[in-house]
Amino acid sequence: MPLVDIEISNSDSILPDEIVAFLREADVRVSQYLQDSPRRATAFVPSQFKTVYHALHAIIDGNLASGNSLCEWGSGFGVVASLASMLEFIACGIEIEQDLVDESRRLAEDFGLPVEFVQGSFIPSGAEACAEEAYADNNSAYSWLITDADNGYEELQLDLDEFDVVFAYPWPGEDYLITSLFEKYAAEGALLLTYDYPETVYLRRKVSE
Ligand SMILES: C[S@@+](CC[C@H](N)C(=O)[O-])C[C@H]1O[C@@H](n2cnc3c(N)ncnc32)[C@H](O)[C@@H]1O
């Protein structure tokens, strides 16, 4: 089933105080983590959280989602899922690296946010071949996306088609895989929000043919 683009306005409106405080702390922790990680030893690169926050806000303002459940694919520090929960989404994140899962849980807990983070892959069972194919078709020579790990949906006790919104920050060359997985496994009507460096977000909806 195809994805259609949805226009969202770029907003730079003033952030609420609680979001400012949360993002300040998130930035400190993320910077510390990156400083402590050996160069190129991690696949984690943070998105521009303010840009993504405004996009989530636009989804709410425009009543664009068919429900309020959101999953962050490759959640890193879980900042986007946490922001989503501050906007009343029921949010969760799936992250392959256990130390990042621990960091995301700590950050959310410290701000009293009810977000669930699980360790595992966001690639659904049975889709590993789809992932390998997408790489081959797309000639992606260099990639950080891990394609051979157990999926995280079991621990969440949710299937991919139960999410109304999925957020992902794909590495260059990985957008094709992210959209292929979403087209194949997400619910009809669900939204895919992706971030692209440095300040772009794309919103797409899965529709019937
Ligand atoms: C570019 S970072 C984005 C982090 C976060 N979503 C953000 O916007 O700040 C991508 C993350 O995906 C994780 N990752 C890579 N392959 C994964 C997989 N198959 N399942 C879950 N997480 C994965 C990496 O460890 C990394 O933390």
The ligand as an SDF file (V2000), in Angstrom:
LIG
                    3D

 27 29  0  0  0  0  0  0  0  0999 V2000
   20.1200    7.8150   13.9870 C   0  0  0  0  0  0  0  0  0  0  0  0
   19.8550    7.1410   15.6280 S   0  0  0  0  0  0  0  0  0  0  0  0
   18.3310    7.9740   16.0870 C   0  0  0  0  0  0  0  0  0  0  0  0
   18.0860    8.0030   17.5820 C   0  0  0  0  0  0  0  0  0  0  0  0
   16.7750    8.6650   18.0360 C   0  0  0  0  0  0  0  0  0  0  0  0
   15.6190    8.0920   17.3880 N   0  0  0  0  0  0  0  0  0  0  0  0
   16.7570   10.1560   17.8250 C   0  0  0  0  0  0  0  0  0  0  0  0
   15.9900   10.6190   16.9620 O   0  0  0  0  0  0  0  0  0  0  0  0
   17.5050   10.8640   18.4890 O   0  0  0  0  0  0  0  0  0  0  0  0
   19.2990    5.4800   15.1860 C   0  0  0  0  0  0  0  0  0  0  0  0
   19.2040    4.5110   16.3600 C   0  0  0  0  0  0  0  0  0  0  0  0
   18.7120    3.2640   15.8610 O   0  0  0  0  0  0  0  0  0  0  0  0
   19.3170    2.2080   16.5930 C   0  0  0  0  0  0  0  0  0  0  0  0
   19.1420    0.9760   15.7750 N   0  0  0  0  0  0  0  0  0  0  0  0
   19.8600    0.5630   14.6920 C   0  0  0  0  0  0  0  0  0  0  0  0
   19.3110   -0.5640   14.1820 N   0  0  0  0  0  0  0  0  0  0  0  0
   18.2320   -0.8610   14.9560 C   0  0  0  0  0  0  0  0  0  0  0  0
   17.2540   -1.8970   14.9260 C   0  0  0  0  0  0  0  0  0  0  0  0
   17.2400   -2.8320   13.9800 N   0  0  0  0  0  0  0  0  0  0  0  0
   16.2770   -1.8820   15.8660 N   0  0  0  0  0  0  0  0  0  0  0  0
   16.2580   -0.9320   16.8530 C   0  0  0  0  0  0  0  0  0  0  0  0
   17.1590    0.0740   16.9250 N   0  0  0  0  0  0  0  0  0  0  0  0
   18.1310    0.1120   15.9800 C   0  0  0  0  0  0  0  0  0  0  0  0
   20.7380    2.6920   16.7920 C   0  0  0  0  0  0  0  0  0  0  0  0
   21.3570    2.0280   17.8770 O   0  0  0  0  0  0  0  0  0  0  0  0
   20.5040    4.1950   17.0540 C   0  0  0  0  0  0  0  0  0  0  0  0
   20.3620    4.4600   18.4310 O   0  0  0  0  0  0  0  0  0  0  0  0
  1  2  1  0
  2  3  1  0
  2 10  1  0
  3  4  1  0
  4  5  1  0
  5  6  1  0
  5  7  1  0
  7  8  2  0
  7  9  1  0
 10 11  1  0
 11 12  1  0
 11 26  1  0
 12 13  1  0
 13 14  1  0
 13 24  1  0
 14 15  1  0
 14 23  1  0
 15 16  2  0
 16 17  1  0
 17 18  1  0
 17 23  2  0
 18 19  1  0
 18 20  2  0
 20 21  1  0
 21 22  2  0
 22 23  1  0
 24 25  1  0
 24 26  1  0
 26 27  1  0
M  CHG  2   2   1   9  -1
M  END
$$$$
